[in-house]
Amino acid sequence: MNGANAPAPSPDWALFLDVDGTLIEFGDSPADTRASGELRQLLMAVERRLGGSLALVSGRSIDTLDALFAPKRYAAAGLHGGERRGAFGESRAARDDSLDGARLELREYVDSNRGALLEDKGSALALHYRVAPHLERSARRLLKRIVAESDGRFHIQEGDNVVEIKPGLATKAGAIDAFMSEAPFAGRLPVYVGDDITDRDGFRAVEARGGISVAVGDRVSAQYRLENPAAVRAWLAPLAAAWPPA
């Protein structure tokens, strides 16, 4: 990892941003997360400066991202690439009924373990234990068993105090490749900013295209590093301030 700060954002970038832990600090649960008015204004200004070439790439669903940043709707990849909306497209339904058995098991686990939280994303299920870290081992053991019984349809996605079941073929890298094949992202320098192991695919995808990877915090390595979400927002601010262009 390069210890220096990331290079100054440029209006010729295609910018891919993780959300939790990257743009916004973690809360005790996903429901506690809020996008401030200042952040919403910042992202809108950055997107305009980039000619629309900004996409949110998140473990959250697209519907949740839309609610978080309302009324603005960004190009987005939700559920770690399990769903995607281009700059001019619509989001797809996310629910997968094949997970109903797992839903039942995870709800029973949450009911029996104080501090555990189930986040139902439709075609992905996330079991959070941020406020009950002693549950990490049992939570991971449960999800590994469920995935082992899925005949390869789903796999484990590990994160910061969360373990998740998601569609086996969906990745953030695949979403970025799809974005880079279409307007307004095509032909631009891809840049990915993320904070944990769920973002490694994104780092590899942009680096393979000669782009720039930026890690937030110290949980993962990339070409460059920013200290925390506040540093990310400060890093983006000069680009936002350049709108409208002189």
Contacts in CASP RR format, 6 or more apart in sequence:
PFRMAT RR
TARGET T0000
AUTHOR 0000-0000-0000
METHOD contacts of the structure
MODEL  1
MNGANAPAPSPDWALFLDVDGTLIEFGDSPADTRASGELRQLLMAVERRL
GGSLALVSGRSIDTLDALFAPKRYAAAGLHGGERRGAFGESRAARDDSLD
GARLELREYVDSNRGALLEDKGSALALHYRVAPHLERSARRLLKRIVAES
DGRFHIQEGDNVVEIKPGLATKAGAIDAFMSEAPFAGRLPVYVGDDITDR
DGFRAVEARGGISVAVGDRVSAQYRLENPAAVRAWLAPLAAAWPPA
1 215 0 8 1.000
1 221 0 8 1.000
1 222 0 8 1.000
1 223 0 8 1.000
1 224 0 8 1.000
1 225 0 8 1.000
2 223 0 8 1.000
2 224 0 8 1.000
2 225 0 8 1.000
3 224 0 8 1.000
3 225 0 8 1.000
4 224 0 8 1.000
4 225 0 8 1.000
5 224 0 8 1.000
5 225 0 8 1.000
5 226 0 8 1.000
5 231 0 8 1.000
5 235 0 8 1.000
6 193 0 8 1.000
6 212 0 8 1.000
6 214 0 8 1.000
6 224 0 8 1.000
6 225 0 8 1.000
6 226 0 8 1.000
6 235 0 8 1.000
7 212 0 8 1.000
7 224 0 8 1.000
8 238 0 8 1.000
8 239 0 8 1.000
9 15 0 8 1.000
9 46 0 8 1.000
9 191 0 8 1.000
9 235 0 8 1.000
9 236 0 8 1.000
9 238 0 8 1.000
9 239 0 8 1.000
10 189 0 8 1.000
10 239 0 8 1.000
11 49 0 8 1.000
11 50 0 8 1.000
11 51 0 8 1.000
11 239 0 8 1.000
11 242 0 8 1.000
12 188 0 8 1.000
12 189 0 8 1.000
13 50 0 8 1.000
13 53 0 8 1.000
13 188 0 8 1.000
13 189 0 8 1.000
13 190 0 8 1.000
13 191 0 8 1.000
13 212 0 8 1.000
14 50 0 8 1.000
14 53 0 8 1.000
14 55 0 8 1.000
14 179 0 8 1.000
14 180 0 8 1.000
14 184 0 8 1.000
14 185 0 8 1.000
14 187 0 8 1.000
14 188 0 8 1.000
14 189 0 8 1.000
14 190 0 8 1.000
14 191 0 8 1.000
15 46 0 8 1.000
15 50 0 8 1.000
15 53 0 8 1.000
15 54 0 8 1.000
15 55 0 8 1.000
15 191 0 8 1.000
15 193 0 8 1.000
16 54 0 8 1.000
16 55 0 8 1.000
16 57 0 8 1.000
16 176 0 8 1.000
16 179 0 8 1.000
16 190 0 8 1.000
16 191 0 8 1.000
16 192 0 8 1.000
16 193 0 8 1.000
16 202 0 8 1.000
16 206 0 8 1.000
17 23 0 8 1.000
17 54 0 8 1.000
17 55 0 8 1.000
17 56 0 8 1.000
17 57 0 8 1.000
17 193 0 8 1.000
17 194 0 8 1.000
18 56 0 8 1.000
18 57 0 8 1.000
18 58 0 8 1.000
18 193 0 8 1.000
18 194 0 8 1.000
18 195 0 8 1.000
18 198 0 8 1.000
18 199 0 8 1.000
18 216 0 8 1.000
19 56 0 8 1.000
19 58 0 8 1.000
19 59 0 8 1.000
19 60 0 8 1.000
19 65 0 8 1.000
19 68 0 8 1.000
20 26 0 8 1.000
20 30 0 8 1.000
20 33 0 8 1.000
20 58 0 8 1.000
20 59 0 8 1.000
20 60 0 8 1.000
20 160 0 8 1.000
20 195 0 8 1.000
21 160 0 8 1.000
21 194 0 8 1.000
21 195 0 8 1.000
21 196 0 8 1.000
21 216 0 8 1.000
21 228 0 8 1.000
21 229 0 8 1.000
22 193 0 8 1.000
22 194 0 8 1.000
22 195 0 8 1.000
22 199 0 8 1.000
22 216 0 8 1.000
22 229 0 8 1.000
22 232 0 8 1.000
23 35 0 8 1.000
23 39 0 8 1.000
23 43 0 8 1.000
23 229 0 8 1.000
23 232 0 8 1.000
23 233 0 8 1.000
24 33 0 8 1.000
24 34 0 8 1.000
24 35 0 8 1.000
24 39 0 8 1.000
24 229 0 8 1.000
25 228 0 8 1.000
25 229 0 8 1.000
25 230 0 8 1.000
26 33 0 8 1.000
26 130 0 8 1.000
26 160 0 8 1.000
26 161 0 8 1.000
27 33 0 8 1.000
27 130 0 8 1.000
28 130 0 8 1.000
28 131 0 8 1.000
29 117 0 8 1.000
29 119 0 8 1.000
29 128 0 8 1.000
29 130 0 8 1.000
29 131 0 8 1.000
30 60 0 8 1.000
30 64 0 8 1.000
30 117 0 8 1.000
30 119 0 8 1.000
30 126 0 8 1.000
30 128 0 8 1.000
33 68 0 8 1.000
34 68 0 8 1.000
35 68 0 8 1.000
35 69 0 8 1.000
38 233 0 8 1.000
39 233 0 8 1.000
40 69 0 8 1.000
40 72 0 8 1.000
41 240 0 8 1.000
42 233 0 8 1.000
42 236 0 8 1.000
42 237 0 8 1.000
42 240 0 8 1.000
43 54 0 8 1.000
43 69 0 8 1.000
43 72 0 8 1.000
43 74 0 8 1.000
43 236 0 8 1.000
44 72 0 8 1.000
45 239 0 8 1.000
45 240 0 8 1.000
45 241 0 8 1.000
45 243 0 8 1.000
46 54 0 8 1.000
46 236 0 8 1.000
46 239 0 8 1.000
46 240 0 8 1.000
46 243 0 8 1.000
47 53 0 8 1.000
47 54 0 8 1.000
47 74 0 8 1.000
48 243 0 8 1.000
48 244 0 8 1.000
49 239 0 8 1.000
49 240 0 8 1.000
49 242 0 8 1.000
49 243 0 8 1.000
49 245 0 8 1.000
50 239 0 8 1.000
51 184 0 8 1.000
52 75 0 8 1.000
52 87 0 8 1.000
52 184 0 8 1.000
53 87 0 8 1.000
53 184 0 8 1.000
53 185 0 8 1.000
53 188 0 8 1.000
54 74 0 8 1.000
54 75 0 8 1.000
55 74 0 8 1.000
55 75 0 8 1.000
55 76 0 8 1.000
55 77 0 8 1.000
55 86 0 8 1.000
55 87 0 8 1.000
55 175 0 8 1.000
55 179 0 8 1.000
55 185 0 8 1.000
56 65 0 8 1.000
56 69 0 8 1.000
56 74 0 8 1.000
56 75 0 8 1.000
56 76 0 8 1.000
56 77 0 8 1.000
56 78 0 8 1.000
57 76 0 8 1.000
57 77 0 8 1.000
57 78 0 8 1.000
57 81 0 8 1.000
57 172 0 8 1.000
57 175 0 8 1.000
57 176 0 8 1.000
57 192 0 8 1.000
57 199 0 8 1.000
57 202 0 8 1.000
58 65 0 8 1.000
58 76 0 8 1.000
58 77 0 8 1.000
58 78 0 8 1.000
58 80 0 8 1.000
59 78 0 8 1.000
59 79 0 8 1.000
59 80 0 8 1.000
59 81 0 8 1.000
59 121 0 8 1.000
59 124 0 8 1.000
59 126 0 8 1.000
59 164 0 8 1.000
59 198 0 8 1.000
60 68 0 8 1.000
60 78 0 8 1.000
60 79 0 8 1.000
60 121 0 8 1.000
61 78 0 8 1.000
61 79 0 8 1.000
61 83 0 8 1.000
61 94 0 8 1.000
61 121 0 8 1.000
61 122 0 8 1.000
62 76 0 8 1.000
62 77 0 8 1.000
62 78 0 8 1.000
62 83 0 8 1.000
62 84 0 8 1.000
62 85 0 8 1.000
62 91 0 8 1.000
62 94 0 8 1.000
63 91 0 8 1.000
63 94 0 8 1.000
64 121 0 8 1.000
65 74 0 8 1.000
65 76 0 8 1.000
65 78 0 8 1.000
66 73 0 8 1.000
66 76 0 8 1.000
66 91 0 8 1.000
73 85 0 8 1.000
75 85 0 8 1.000
75 86 0 8 1.000
75 87 0 8 1.000
75 179 0 8 1.000
75 185 0 8 1.000
76 84 0 8 1.000
76 85 0 8 1.000
76 86 0 8 1.000
76 91 0 8 1.000
77 83 0 8 1.000
77 84 0 8 1.000
77 85 0 8 1.000
77 172 0 8 1.000
77 175 0 8 1.000
77 176 0 8 1.000
77 179 0 8 1.000
78 84 0 8 1.000
78 175 0 8 1.000
79 94 0 8 1.000
79 121 0 8 1.000
79 122 0 8 1.000
79 123 0 8 1.000
79 124 0 8 1.000
79 166 0 8 1.000
79 167 0 8 1.000
79 170 0 8 1.000
80 124 0 8 1.000
80 157 0 8 1.000
80 164 0 8 1.000
80 166 0 8 1.000
80 170 0 8 1.000
80 171 0 8 1.000
80 172 0 8 1.000
80 198 0 8 1.000
81 170 0 8 1.000
81 171 0 8 1.000
81 172 0 8 1.000
81 174 0 8 1.000
81 175 0 8 1.000
82 94 0 8 1.000
82 123 0 8 1.000
82 124 0 8 1.000
82 166 0 8 1.000
82 167 0 8 1.000
82 170 0 8 1.000
82 175 0 8 1.000
83 91 0 8 1.000
83 92 0 8 1.000
83 94 0 8 1.000
83 123 0 8 1.000
84 92 0 8 1.000
84 175 0 8 1.000
84 178 0 8 1.000
84 179 0 8 1.000
85 91 0 8 1.000
85 92 0 8 1.000
86 179 0 8 1.000
86 182 0 8 1.000
87 182 0 8 1.000
87 183 0 8 1.000
87 184 0 8 1.000
87 185 0 8 1.000
88 183 0 8 1.000
94 121 0 8 1.000
94 122 0 8 1.000
94 123 0 8 1.000
94 124 0 8 1.000
95 122 0 8 1.000
95 123 0 8 1.000
96 122 0 8 1.000
96 123 0 8 1.000
96 124 0 8 1.000
96 167 0 8 1.000
98 153 0 8 1.000
99 122 0 8 1.000
99 123 0 8 1.000
99 124 0 8 1.000
99 125 0 8 1.000
99 154 0 8 1.000
99 165 0 8 1.000
102 125 0 8 1.000
102 146 0 8 1.000
102 154 0 8 1.000
102 165 0 8 1.000
103 118 0 8 1.000
103 120 0 8 1.000
103 125 0 8 1.000
105 142 0 8 1.000
105 146 0 8 1.000
106 118 0 8 1.000
106 125 0 8 1.000
106 127 0 8 1.000
106 142 0 8 1.000
107 118 0 8 1.000
109 116 0 8 1.000
109 118 0 8 1.000
109 127 0 8 1.000
109 138 0 8 1.000
109 139 0 8 1.000
109 142 0 8 1.000
110 116 0 8 1.000
110 117 0 8 1.000
110 118 0 8 1.000
110 127 0 8 1.000
113 132 0 8 1.000
113 135 0 8 1.000
113 138 0 8 1.000
114 132 0 8 1.000
115 129 0 8 1.000
115 131 0 8 1.000
115 132 0 8 1.000
115 135 0 8 1.000
116 127 0 8 1.000
116 128 0 8 1.000
116 129 0 8 1.000
116 132 0 8 1.000
116 135 0 8 1.000
116 139 0 8 1.000
117 127 0 8 1.000
117 128 0 8 1.000
117 129 0 8 1.000
117 130 0 8 1.000
117 131 0 8 1.000
118 125 0 8 1.000
118 126 0 8 1.000
118 127 0 8 1.000
118 128 0 8 1.000
119 125 0 8 1.000
119 126 0 8 1.000
119 127 0 8 1.000
119 128 0 8 1.000
119 162 0 8 1.000
123 166 0 8 1.000
123 167 0 8 1.000
124 157 0 8 1.000
124 164 0 8 1.000
124 165 0 8 1.000
124 166 0 8 1.000
124 167 0 8 1.000
125 164 0 8 1.000
125 165 0 8 1.000
126 162 0 8 1.000
126 163 0 8 1.000
126 164 0 8 1.000
126 165 0 8 1.000
127 139 0 8 1.000
127 142 0 8 1.000
127 143 0 8 1.000
127 162 0 8 1.000
127 163 0 8 1.000
127 164 0 8 1.000
128 161 0 8 1.000
128 162 0 8 1.000
129 135 0 8 1.000
129 136 0 8 1.000
129 139 0 8 1.000
129 161 0 8 1.000
129 162 0 8 1.000
130 160 0 8 1.000
130 161 0 8 1.000
130 162 0 8 1.000
133 161 0 8 1.000
136 161 0 8 1.000
139 163 0 8 1.000
140 156 0 8 1.000
140 158 0 8 1.000
140 163 0 8 1.000
143 156 0 8 1.000
143 163 0 8 1.000
143 164 0 8 1.000
143 165 0 8 1.000
144 156 0 8 1.000
146 154 0 8 1.000
146 165 0 8 1.000
147 154 0 8 1.000
147 155 0 8 1.000
147 156 0 8 1.000
147 165 0 8 1.000
150 165 0 8 1.000
152 168 0 8 1.000
153 167 0 8 1.000
153 168 0 8 1.000
154 165 0 8 1.000
154 166 0 8 1.000
154 167 0 8 1.000
154 168 0 8 1.000
155 165 0 8 1.000
155 166 0 8 1.000
155 168 0 8 1.000
156 163 0 8 1.000
156 164 0 8 1.000
156 165 0 8 1.000
157 163 0 8 1.000
157 164 0 8 1.000
157 165 0 8 1.000
157 166 0 8 1.000
157 198 0 8 1.000
158 164 0 8 1.000
158 197 0 8 1.000
158 198 0 8 1.000
159 196 0 8 1.000
159 197 0 8 1.000
159 198 0 8 1.000
160 195 0 8 1.000
160 196 0 8 1.000
160 219 0 8 1.000
171 201 0 8 1.000
172 198 0 8 1.000
172 199 0 8 1.000
172 201 0 8 1.000
172 202 0 8 1.000
172 205 0 8 1.000
173 201 0 8 1.000
173 202 0 8 1.000
173 204 0 8 1.000
173 205 0 8 1.000
174 201 0 8 1.000
174 205 0 8 1.000
176 190 0 8 1.000
176 192 0 8 1.000
176 202 0 8 1.000
176 205 0 8 1.000
176 206 0 8 1.000
177 205 0 8 1.000
179 185 0 8 1.000
180 186 0 8 1.000
180 187 0 8 1.000
180 188 0 8 1.000
180 190 0 8 1.000
180 209 0 8 1.000
189 210 0 8 1.000
189 211 0 8 1.000
189 212 0 8 1.000
190 205 0 8 1.000
190 206 0 8 1.000
190 209 0 8 1.000
190 210 0 8 1.000
190 211 0 8 1.000
190 212 0 8 1.000
191 206 0 8 1.000
191 211 0 8 1.000
191 212 0 8 1.000
191 213 0 8 1.000
191 214 0 8 1.000
192 199 0 8 1.000
192 202 0 8 1.000
192 203 0 8 1.000
192 205 0 8 1.000
192 206 0 8 1.000
192 212 0 8 1.000
192 213 0 8 1.000
192 214 0 8 1.000
192 222 0 8 1.000
193 214 0 8 1.000
193 216 0 8 1.000
193 226 0 8 1.000
193 232 0 8 1.000
194 203 0 8 1.000
194 214 0 8 1.000
194 215 0 8 1.000
194 216 0 8 1.000
194 220 0 8 1.000
194 222 0 8 1.000
195 215 0 8 1.000
195 216 0 8 1.000
195 217 0 8 1.000
195 219 0 8 1.000
195 220 0 8 1.000
196 219 0 8 1.000
196 220 0 8 1.000
197 219 0 8 1.000
197 220 0 8 1.000
199 215 0 8 1.000
199 220 0 8 1.000
200 220 0 8 1.000
202 213 0 8 1.000
203 213 0 8 1.000
203 215 0 8 1.000
203 220 0 8 1.000
203 222 0 8 1.000
203 223 0 8 1.000
206 212 0 8 1.000
206 213 0 8 1.000
207 213 0 8 1.000
207 223 0 8 1.000
212 223 0 8 1.000
212 224 0 8 1.000
213 222 0 8 1.000
213 223 0 8 1.000
213 224 0 8 1.000
214 222 0 8 1.000
214 223 0 8 1.000
214 224 0 8 1.000
214 225 0 8 1.000
214 226 0 8 1.000
215 221 0 8 1.000
215 222 0 8 1.000
215 224 0 8 1.000
215 225 0 8 1.000
215 226 0 8 1.000
216 225 0 8 1.000
216 226 0 8 1.000
216 227 0 8 1.000
216 228 0 8 1.000
216 229 0 8 1.000
216 231 0 8 1.000
216 232 0 8 1.000
217 225 0 8 1.000
217 226 0 8 1.000
217 227 0 8 1.000
217 228 0 8 1.000
218 225 0 8 1.000
226 232 0 8 1.000
226 235 0 8 1.000
END
